[in-house]
Structure formats: C-alpha cells, structure tokens
Amino acid sequence: MPMMKKFNPNLVKLLNILNDGQYHDGDSVGRRLGMTRSAVWKTIKKLEAYEVAIDSVKGKGYALFDPLILLETQKIKKRLNEKVDLHLFESIASTNDYLKSIKPVKGISFCLAEQQTSGKGRLNREWYSPFGRNIYLSCLYSFQKDISELSGLSLVISLTILKTLKNYGITGLFVKWPNDIVHGNKKIAGSLIEIQAETHGFCQAIIGVGLNVNMLGGDLPITQAWTSMRKILGSPVDRNELCARLINTLLADLREFEEVGFSGFVDRWSEADALANQTITLKNVREEIRGKVAGINEHGHLLLRLANGSIRAFSSGDTSIVKKGEHSSPGHS
C-alpha cells in the first residue's frame, strides 16, 4: 500500500478562517475550532511544511498571503451527475498507484490528493505536485472490451481535459500527441493511462490526470515550459467545482468511447491537434525519426510522412517540433 495521509479536517477549518487575509491569533483560532493554542500552532507548522506561505507576527497572529481552498469530498460529490466511489487524501505517493492497490469495487472509483510525493507522467517522468494548488486525479474504470480495443483512449482523455478547460473560457488550447495539453506552447495538463488486462474481454483502465490550476511562478523544479489556469485567467479557480466538471465530462466521454470507440472523437481531435502538418522528430525506445505529421489513424496512432514519401504509424513516442532552420536528414526505415 502506498504511503498516504488521510485528510485532517482541521486543515480545512483553519484555512477557512485564514482565507480572509487578516491576522488571527492562536487563542481566538483555538476557541473557534475547539483546539488548544498548541494544536493550532502544530496545524500551522503542518501547512508550512507543505510550503503554504503563512505570515506569523508576534502579538498579531497568523495570516495567509494567498487564499487556499482545499478539496472537500462533499463539495465535489454534490456537483456530480452520478454516484461514484471517491477517495480524497491530504498527501499520497501516487493517485494511480493507490487505485492499483485497492480491491476493485463495482462502479467507478476516483482518487484525488492535495499532494503527490511520487507523481509520475509518461515514461516514468516525475510530475511535480505542490500541495493544494493543482488537480491530481485518477479514475479506475472497467471496460467490457478487449485490451486491443482501447487504443486511442489516451487521446480521448486529452480531449476530455481540453473540453473541461474550454468551459472556463480558455481559448488557444491544443493537444500535443498523445497527451500533453498546451496553451501557447506551454504545458497545462497531461495524463497517464495504465491498463490492467483481465480475462474474457474485460479490462480495467487507471486514468491519471495532472492539471495545473492555481500554481503561479516561483522557484519550481519544472524543466519544461508550463502554464496554469490561474496564469491564463488572472484569478484563482475553485478546484472543487473544477474537479466535478472534469469528472462529469470524463464519465460522459468514457461512455461514448465504450459505445463507438475512438471513431466518435476523430473530428474533435483534428480541431485540437497541435502537431497537424508540422515537421517533427519522434523518439521512442527503438529509434529517432523525422517526418511531417499526416494526422492519426483510426487507432489514434500518429502518422508520419517520411522523406521517401512513405507513411508510418506510431503508437507511442516523444514528439518535438522541428524549428525552421534546423537541418538533419529525416529518418528512414
């Protein structure tokens, strides 16, 4: 079982007091929460350990520099279109790993966390997961399908995230095949899908989504260009409402994918494709190859037109757009 911390309700209550931006002394906070002054101090220290910026002034008390509204199961559930099994953690190694570790339940399970200590993206890359700023969500979904029928699922999830973001009025969003959501060439979200095959044409998908919501600048250990909803919109986003919208959109898209497969999403993909007609370099375990993107096939595989005119399909790989003026011979095979 992964390392995890169940939610401490005092964190939410304390932040609800501090979110007005005023100073509150330990005694008055303790009276309001039915806690000792020492327990208030310990909760403050816990938030500071999560890198939440709290100002502490002797004689005045504690103040929050920036409001921080934490996720609450009930706030999310009351906005959902259907009942789901929802697990919420203060901190966890990985939401995907947690869903792998629990006994399968009937229906659909979701795991959310305020912080991941070992979050991963594709190719085992670290996914930076600061406390209380973003969305780290995983969904365990059972398909009455053979594993071979799930190709294209990662593209569908990318379109789900994009649709959710568009509902907030964000324009200029694209998907960089297969699973990077970008805005102005900066990454705002990504997904990681792990399939667990069962017998008799039945399999389970664990769908992990990382979405940058209220993260701002600062000295962050992220190597690639990134942005967040708050950076784009100019104001903080209510993550409880956002989680519910994302879950509702995800469930609708998964049902459609179950019924019609990837073919129902091809038009949505063409509008969102960040690599359409671009010359790119694609790297996978076996090779590095250059070509011009010629769309995708019915399985969601990327089609590349090579220098010799032939077209090859790729089911996985890392893509980067070739900048004008870059010269090297395209790959052949």
C-alpha positions as CSV (number, residue, x, y, z in Angstrom):
1,M,0.0,0.0,0.0
2,P,1.5,3.4,-0.9
3,M,2.3,5.9,1.8
4,M,-0.7,8.2,2.4
5,K,-2.2,10.7,4.7
6,K,-5.9,10.8,5.2
7,F,-7.4,14.3,5.3
8,N,-7.1,16.2,8.5
9,P,-10.4,18.2,8.8
10,N,-8.6,20.8,11.0
11,L,-6.6,21.9,7.9
12,V,-9.7,22.9,6.0
13,K,-11.3,24.6,9.1
14,L,-8.1,26.6,9.8
15,L,-7.7,27.7,6.2
16,N,-11.4,28.8,6.1
17,I,-10.5,31.2,9.0
18,L,-7.2,32.4,7.5
19,N,-8.6,32.8,3.9
20,D,-9.9,36.4,4.7
21,G,-6.2,37.5,4.6
22,Q,-6.4,39.1,8.1
23,Y,-4.3,38.2,11.1
24,H,-5.8,35.8,13.6
25,D,-4.1,34.9,16.9
26,G,-3.7,31.4,18.1
27,D,-6.1,31.8,21.1
28,S,-9.1,33.1,19.1
29,V,-8.5,30.4,16.3
30,G,-8.3,27.7,19.0
31,R,-11.6,28.9,20.6
32,R,-13.4,28.8,17.2
33,L,-12.1,25.4,16.3
34,G,-12.2,23.8,19.8
35,M,-8.4,23.3,19.8
36,T,-5.6,24.3,22.1
37,R,-3.3,27.0,21.1
38,S,-0.5,24.4,20.8
39,A,-2.7,22.3,18.4
40,V,-3.3,25.4,16.2
41,W,0.5,26.0,16.1
42,K,1.1,22.4,15.0
43,T,-1.5,22.7,12.3
44,I,0.2,26.0,11.1
45,K,3.5,24.1,11.1
46,K,2.0,21.3,9.0
47,L,0.8,23.8,6.4
48,E,4.2,25.5,6.3
49,A,5.8,22.0,5.8
50,Y,3.5,21.8,2.7
51,E,5.1,25.1,1.6
52,V,1.9,27.1,2.2
53,A,3.1,30.7,2.8
54,I,1.8,31.9,6.2
55,D,2.9,35.2,7.8
56,S,3.4,34.9,11.6
57,V,3.7,38.1,13.6
58,K,4.1,38.1,17.4
59,G,1.1,39.8,19.0
60,K,-1.0,39.7,15.8
61,G,-1.1,36.1,14.9
62,Y,-1.2,34.3,11.6
63,A,-2.2,35.5,8.1
64,L,-2.3,33.8,4.8
65,F,-0.6,35.5,1.8
66,D,-2.8,33.9,-0.8
67,P,-6.2,32.2,-0.2
68,L,-6.1,28.4,-0.3
69,I,-9.4,26.5,-0.6
70,L,-8.8,22.8,-0.2
71,L,-10.7,20.0,-1.8
72,E,-13.8,18.6,0.1
73,T,-15.5,15.3,-0.8
74,Q,-19.0,16.6,-0.2
75,K,-18.5,19.8,-2.3
76,I,-17.3,17.7,-5.2
77,K,-20.0,14.9,-4.9
78,K,-22.9,17.3,-4.8
79,R,-22.0,18.6,-8.2
80,L,-21.6,15.2,-9.8
81,N,-24.1,13.8,-12.3
82,E,-23.9,10.3,-10.8
83,K,-22.7,8.5,-7.8
84,V,-19.0,7.5,-7.7
85,D,-16.6,6.0,-5.2
86,L,-14.4,9.0,-4.2
87,H,-11.2,8.7,-2.1
88,L,-9.6,12.0,-1.1
89,F,-6.1,12.3,0.5
90,E,-4.1,15.1,2.0
91,S,-0.9,13.5,0.7
92,I,-0.2,10.3,-1.2
93,A,2.6,8.8,-3.2
94,S,0.6,8.5,-6.4
95,T,-3.2,8.5,-7.0
96,N,-2.7,5.9,-9.8
97,D,-0.8,3.6,-7.5
98,Y,-3.5,3.9,-4.9
99,L,-6.2,2.7,-7.2
100,K,-4.0,-0.2,-8.3
101,S,-3.7,-1.2,-4.6
102,I,-7.4,-1.3,-3.7
103,K,-9.8,-4.2,-4.2
104,P,-11.9,-3.5,-7.3
105,V,-15.4,-2.2,-6.4
106,K,-18.5,-2.2,-8.6
107,G,-18.9,1.0,-10.4
108,I,-16.2,3.7,-10.8
109,S,-13.6,4.8,-8.3
110,F,-11.8,8.1,-8.2
111,C,-8.8,9.1,-6.1
112,L,-7.8,12.8,-5.5
113,A,-4.9,14.2,-3.5
114,E,-3.8,17.6,-2.5
115,Q,-0.2,16.5,-2.9
116,Q,1.6,13.6,-4.6
117,T,5.1,12.7,-3.3
118,S,5.9,10.3,-6.2
119,G,3.6,11.5,-9.0
120,K,4.6,10.2,-12.5
121,G,4.0,11.2,-16.0
122,R,4.6,9.2,-19.2
123,L,8.0,7.4,-19.5
124,N,8.3,7.5,-15.7
125,R,9.0,11.2,-15.6
126,E,8.4,12.9,-12.3
127,W,5.2,15.1,-12.1
128,Y,5.7,18.0,-9.8
129,S,2.7,18.1,-7.4
130,P,2.7,21.0,-4.9
131,F,0.2,21.0,-2.1
132,G,-3.3,22.5,-2.6
133,R,-2.6,24.2,-6.0
134,N,-3.5,21.8,-8.7
135,I,-5.6,18.7,-9.6
136,Y,-4.1,15.2,-9.2
137,L,-6.9,12.8,-10.1
138,S,-7.1,9.2,-11.0
139,C,-10.0,7.1,-12.2
140,L,-10.4,3.4,-12.1
141,Y,-12.8,2.4,-15.0
142,S,-13.8,-1.1,-16.1
143,F,-14.3,-1.7,-19.8
144,Q,-16.2,-4.6,-21.3
145,K,-13.7,-4.6,-24.1
146,D,-10.5,-6.4,-25.1
147,I,-7.3,-4.5,-24.4
148,S,-6.8,-4.2,-28.1
149,E,-9.9,-2.1,-28.4
150,L,-8.6,0.6,-26.0
151,S,-6.1,2.2,-28.4
152,G,-7.0,5.9,-28.8
153,L,-8.1,6.1,-25.1
154,S,-5.2,8.5,-24.2
155,L,-6.3,10.8,-26.9
156,V,-9.9,10.8,-25.7
157,I,-8.7,11.7,-22.2
158,S,-6.7,14.6,-23.6
159,L,-9.8,15.8,-25.4
160,T,-11.8,15.5,-22.1
161,I,-9.3,17.8,-20.3
162,L,-9.3,20.2,-23.2
163,K,-13.1,20.4,-23.2
164,T,-13.2,21.0,-19.4
165,L,-10.7,23.9,-19.8
166,K,-12.6,25.4,-22.7
167,N,-15.7,25.5,-20.5
168,Y,-13.8,28.1,-18.4
169,G,-13.5,30.3,-21.4
170,I,-9.8,29.4,-22.1
171,T,-9.1,29.6,-25.9
172,G,-5.9,28.7,-27.8
173,L,-5.7,25.2,-26.3
174,F,-4.2,22.3,-28.2
175,V,-3.2,18.7,-27.6
176,K,0.4,17.6,-28.4
177,W,0.0,14.0,-29.3
178,P,-0.7,11.9,-27.4
179,N,-1.4,13.5,-24.0
180,D,0.1,17.0,-23.4
181,I,-2.5,19.8,-23.3
182,V,-0.7,23.0,-24.3
183,H,-1.5,26.7,-24.3
184,G,0.9,29.0,-26.2
185,N,3.3,26.0,-26.4
186,K,3.3,25.7,-22.6
187,K,2.1,22.6,-20.9
188,I,-1.0,23.0,-18.7
189,A,-2.1,19.3,-18.2
190,G,-1.2,15.7,-19.0
191,S,-2.4,12.2,-18.4
192,L,-1.1,8.8,-17.8
193,I,-3.1,5.6,-18.6
194,E,-2.3,2.2,-17.2
195,I,-4.3,-0.8,-18.4
196,Q,-4.8,-3.9,-16.3
197,A,-6.0,-6.7,-18.6
198,E,-8.4,-9.3,-17.2
199,T,-9.9,-12.4,-18.8
200,H,-12.9,-12.8,-21.1
201,G,-12.7,-9.5,-22.9
202,F,-12.7,-7.4,-19.8
203,C,-10.1,-4.9,-18.7
204,Q,-9.6,-2.0,-16.3
205,A,-8.0,1.3,-17.1
206,I,-6.4,3.6,-14.5
207,I,-6.6,7.1,-15.9
208,G,-4.4,9.7,-14.2
209,V,-4.8,13.4,-14.8
210,G,-2.5,16.2,-13.7
211,L,-3.8,19.7,-14.3
212,N,-2.1,23.0,-13.4
213,V,-4.8,25.1,-11.7
214,N,-3.6,27.8,-9.2
215,M,0.1,27.3,-9.5
216,L,2.0,30.6,-10.1
217,G,5.7,31.4,-10.6
218,G,8.4,31.0,-8.0
219,D,11.4,28.7,-8.0
220,L,9.7,25.5,-9.2
221,P,11.6,22.3,-10.2
222,I,9.9,22.0,-13.6
223,T,12.2,21.8,-16.6
224,Q,9.7,22.2,-19.4
225,A,7.7,25.4,-20.2
226,W,4.4,25.4,-18.2
227,T,1.3,27.5,-17.5
228,S,-1.7,27.2,-15.3
229,M,-5.4,28.2,-15.4
230,R,-4.8,31.0,-12.9
231,K,-1.9,32.4,-15.0
232,I,-4.2,32.4,-18.1
233,L,-7.4,33.6,-16.4
234,G,-5.8,36.0,-14.0
235,S,-7.6,34.8,-10.9
236,P,-7.8,31.6,-8.7
237,V,-10.1,28.8,-9.8
238,D,-12.4,26.8,-7.4
239,R,-10.8,23.4,-7.6
240,N,-13.9,21.6,-6.1
241,E,-16.1,22.8,-8.9
242,L,-13.3,22.1,-11.5
243,C,-13.0,18.5,-10.2
244,A,-16.7,17.9,-10.5
245,R,-16.8,19.4,-14.1
246,L,-13.8,17.2,-15.0
247,I,-15.3,14.1,-13.6
248,N,-18.7,14.7,-15.3
249,T,-17.0,15.3,-18.7
250,L,-14.7,12.3,-18.2
251,L,-17.6,9.9,-17.5
252,A,-19.6,11.2,-20.5
253,D,-16.6,10.7,-22.8
254,L,-15.7,7.3,-21.4
255,R,-19.3,6.1,-22.0
256,E,-19.2,7.4,-25.6
257,F,-15.8,5.7,-26.1
258,E,-17.3,2.4,-24.8
259,E,-20.1,2.7,-27.3
260,V,-18.4,3.9,-30.5
261,G,-14.7,3.6,-29.9
262,F,-12.2,6.3,-31.0
263,S,-14.1,7.0,-34.2
264,G,-16.5,9.2,-32.3
265,F,-13.7,11.5,-31.4
266,V,-11.7,11.9,-34.6
267,D,-13.3,15.3,-35.6
268,R,-12.7,16.7,-32.1
269,W,-9.1,15.5,-32.4
270,S,-8.4,17.2,-35.8
271,E,-9.5,20.6,-34.3
272,A,-7.2,20.2,-31.3
273,D,-4.1,18.7,-32.9
274,A,-1.1,20.8,-32.1
275,L,1.2,18.9,-34.5
276,A,-1.0,18.9,-37.6
277,N,1.2,19.4,-40.7
278,Q,4.3,20.1,-38.6
279,T,7.7,18.6,-39.3
280,I,8.6,16.8,-36.1
281,T,11.2,14.5,-34.5
282,L,9.7,11.4,-32.8
283,K,11.8,9.4,-30.4
284,N,10.8,6.0,-29.0
285,V,12.7,3.2,-27.4
286,R,13.9,1.9,-30.8
287,E,14.7,4.9,-32.9
288,E,14.6,8.6,-33.5
289,I,12.8,9.6,-36.7
290,R,11.8,12.7,-38.5
291,G,8.8,13.4,-40.7
292,K,5.8,15.5,-41.4
293,V,2.7,14.8,-39.4
294,A,-0.1,13.4,-41.6
295,G,-2.8,13.2,-38.8
296,I,-3.7,10.0,-37.0
297,N,-5.3,6.7,-37.9
298,E,-8.5,5.0,-36.6
299,H,-6.5,3.6,-33.6
300,G,-5.2,7.1,-32.6
301,H,-1.7,6.3,-33.8
302,L,0.4,9.2,-35.1
303,L,1.0,9.1,-38.9
304,L,4.3,10.4,-40.2
305,R,5.2,11.1,-43.8
306,L,8.9,10.3,-44.2
307,A,11.4,11.8,-46.6
308,N,10.9,9.0,-49.1
309,G,7.1,9.7,-49.2
310,S,6.1,6.6,-47.2
311,I,3.7,7.0,-44.3
312,R,4.4,5.2,-41.0
313,A,2.1,4.9,-37.9
314,F,3.5,5.2,-34.4
315,S,1.6,4.1,-31.2
316,S,4.0,5.8,-28.8
317,G,6.9,8.2,-28.7
318,D,8.1,11.6,-27.6
319,T,7.5,14.4,-30.2
320,S,9.2,17.7,-30.7
321,I,8.5,20.2,-33.5
322,V,11.5,20.9,-35.7
323,K,12.2,24.6,-35.7
324,K,12.8,26.4,-39.1
325,G,16.4,26.3,-40.0
326,E,17.2,23.0,-38.2
327,H,18.8,20.6,-40.6
328,S,19.3,16.9,-40.4
329,S,18.3,14.1,-42.6
330,P,14.9,12.6,-41.8
331,G,14.8,9.0,-40.6
332,H,14.2,6.1,-42.9
333,S,13.1,2.6,-42.2
